[in-house]
């Protein structure tokens, strides 16, 4: 085989392999970005839950300053704070940003809180929401633990009154698999959803979700 023919064969082989190599390269890049976004969302959920559990230190996720901390923690996920100055926003803003964070304070209604059972608490022996705050764009994803009706959530603090979490059906939280704590004990839950990465034919993850509980 002459040198000219050898070069021609190499060029043909390269041309045949190029589509496969390009797809593989794009898929690898997409998988890398997808993994990065997964790690960012997981870390955001963990950091938010850790901060949320420190409410005794006056950390209020309804206010702009605290929401700005989450925006910084979210990096390039596209989370946008939805409060304005000292004006609280506990419901998020649909269409704002490409990420959302839900923070929820939940407790278990046992006999100590409801000594008469369902006669005094319709939600007896259920996990219930005592607070719900949304930061970012709720149209990105809904809470995987349930959504209390906006009508029972205080629009300034995100809190839910005792009467409502004891009796309103929408206050029940879906905490399947979570062991009941001593009645009256609180769990602090943070859920985060951000954009994923899609590479047609190779990688399809339009959004990434994670949660953490403290």
N, C-alpha and C positions, 0 to 999 in steps of 0.2 A: 504494500500500500504506500502510495506516495505521500509526501508531507502535505501536499495540497488536499488530497482526499481525506487525510486524517483531520485536518482543520475543519473541513466541511462536515465530517461526521460529528465532531465535537460541538459545532454550532447547532446542528440538528438536534443532538441530544439535549443541549441546553435549552433550546426552544421548546422541546417536548416537556422538559421538567419545569420550565418557568411557571406555568399556571399552578402546578402543585406546590412549588416552593413559595409562590406568592400567597396562596391560600393558607399554607402552614404558617408563614410569617405573620400574616394578619391575624390568624387565630391565636397565635402565641401572644401577640401584642394585646389583643382583646382579652385573653385570659388573664394577662398580667394586670391590666387596668381593672378587670372585674375583681380579682383578688384584692387589689389595693382598696377598692371601694368597699368590699366586704369588711376588711380590717378597720377602715375608717368608721363605718356604721356601728360595728361591734364596740369600738372604743368610745364612740359618742354615747351609745346607750349606757355603757358602764360608768363613764364619767358623770353623765347626767343623773343617774340613779344615786351615785355616791354624794353628789352635791345636794340632791333633793332630800336625802335622808338626814341632812344637816340643817333642817328647818329651824332648829332651835337657835341657829346662828343668823337668823333673819335673812335667809336666802329665799327670795320670793320670785318665782318664775313668771309671775304675771307682769313684772316690770321690765322696762327696756334694758336697764343696766345688766340684769341677770341674763336676759335673753341674748344680749350681745356676747356674753361669755360663751354661750352655746354656739353662736355663729362662728366664733373664733375656733372653738373645739371642732366644729364640723368641717373646717378646711374648705376644700373645693366641692363639697357635696351640694352647695347651693341653698343652704338653710338661711332664711331671712327672718329677722326679728319682726314681730307684728304689733308690739306695743309702741307707744310714742311718748318719749319723755317719762313723765310720772303717770301717764294715762295707761292703766292696765289693759291688757288684751288677753283673755283666757281662752278664746275660741279659735285663734289662728286666723289666717286670711287666705281664702281659696284663690289660687292663681298667683300667689306670691312665692317665688322660689321653686326649687325642685326637690325639697326635702321637708320632712315633718317630724316633730318630736312630740310624743304624748307623755305627760307625767301624771301618775295616778296614785293617790293615797287610798289604800284599801284596808278593811278590817273584817274580822270574822264575828258574826253575831251569834254568840252562844248564850248559855243560860244566865251568865252573870249580867249581861246587858238586857236580856229579854227573859226575865224569870217566869213569865207566863206563856212562853213559847209564842206560837203564831197568834195567840189571842191579843198580844200586845205588839208583836212584830211580824208583819206579813212575810218579811225576808229572813225569818229565823233560820239559823243553821246554814246561812249563805255568806259568801264573801260579798262585800258591798263597797261601792265607791264613796269615800268621804271627801275627795277632792279630785278635780280633773282640770288640767291646763293643757292647751294645745299651742305649740310654737311652730310657726312656719305654715306650710300649705297643706291643709287637711285633705285636699282632693288628690294628693299623691298616694295616700293609703289611709285606711281606717284602722282604728285600734283593734288589735287581735284579742283583747280582753273584754270588749264590750264598750258601748257608748251610752252613758247616762243622758237622759233628755236635757237639752239646753235649758228647758224651763225650770229645772231644779238646781241648776248650777249658778252660784253667785257670780255675776258678771264682772265683779271687781277682784274677788279673791279666788274664785274657782271652787270654793267650798260647797258642800252639800249638807243641809241641815240634818239633825238627828231624825226628825220626823220623816224626812224624805228618804234617807238611806235605810231606815227601818221598814218602810212601807211601800215605797215607789218601786214598781217592778223593774224599771229601767236602771235602777241603781245597783242591780245585781251584777257582780263581776264574774266573768268566766275564768276561774282559776283552777281549772281541771288539772289534777296531778299535784297541786300544792297542798301540803298537809296543813290542817287547821292549827293555827297558833292559839295560845290562850286567848279567850274571848276579850276583845277590847284592844289587843295588840295590833300594831299597824305594820303594813308592808309598804315600801316605797318602790313603785314600778316606773321604769322609763322604757319607752319604745321609740325606736328610731328607724326611719325609712329614707333611703336616698337613692339616687339614680344608679342603675347598673350599667352594663355594657353589652351591646348586641352586635355580633358579627354574623351576618346571614350565612346559614349553612354550617356554622361552627360553634358559635357561642350565643346564647340567647338568655339574657338576664336583665329585663327592663328596669327592675328595681331590686333593692337589697334591704332586708328587714332584720332587725335584731332587738332583743330586749334584755333588761337586767333588773333584778329584784334585790332590794336591800331591806 
